Amino acid sequence: MTWNWEFAVEALPILLQGFVNTLIATVVGTVIAAILGLLIAVAIRTLPRWINWLVRLLVAFVRNTPLIVQLMFVYFAFSDIPGLVSIPALAVGCIVIGIHYSTYMSESYRAGIDSVPPGQHEAATALSLPPVRTFTAVVLPQALRATIPSLGNYAVAMFKDTPFLFAISVVELVTSAKQFGGSTFAYTEAFTLAGIIFLAASYPTSLLIQRLDKRLATY
């Protein structure tokens, strides 16, 4: 194994182009997961029992099947439907990753909501606040305080799972490294730089989440 700086310099712009798709998938997927996860948590708590079990079943199914299988199934299954508008692979990846991680984030929301003391609900009832107002103004802000650090950890995990997008032909960071290595045989330079980019993006985020967790714990 030898290191060639010329190959490294040549590979960096190509890898950064792939990193853009990685970043888009992570940001969009996190937004989808955060919103959908909250909706799932609220639905499980409020829907009637006869439909609640169906939501729980769908959540368990998504959570317990591999992400790469879900990506390939959705991408190839919907592409075979005649007359259906073709959806870009990156858009499919963002949606599937977001849905997959929403099932995990929903558990974080549930735990955060359950951590709110019952006295808060009783105080809201004593003030004659409507249920929706009680949830949005009293319960949810306190639940988010306990939930945000774990949501951040799931976002970092999602970032590290974006290489699975290669299965549906999205050229993300790792795929860019593989393609560059395949054309130049400079696999060492390509994958080393890819690892450094992943580390440079995820490690500061992890430190920020840890700092946020400690700061929220003081309130």
LINBELTA-V204619 format. One line per field, one symbol per residue. burial: # if it has 9 or more other ideal C-beta (glycine too) atoms within 8 Angstrom, else .. A space follows every 10 residues. Layout:
burial = ???
This chain:
burial = ......##.# ##.######. ######.### ########.# ####..#... .#..##..#. .##...#..# ##.###.#.. ........## .######### ########## ###..#...# #.###...#. ..###..### .######### ########## ########.# ########## #..#.#.### ####..##.. ##..##.### .##..#...
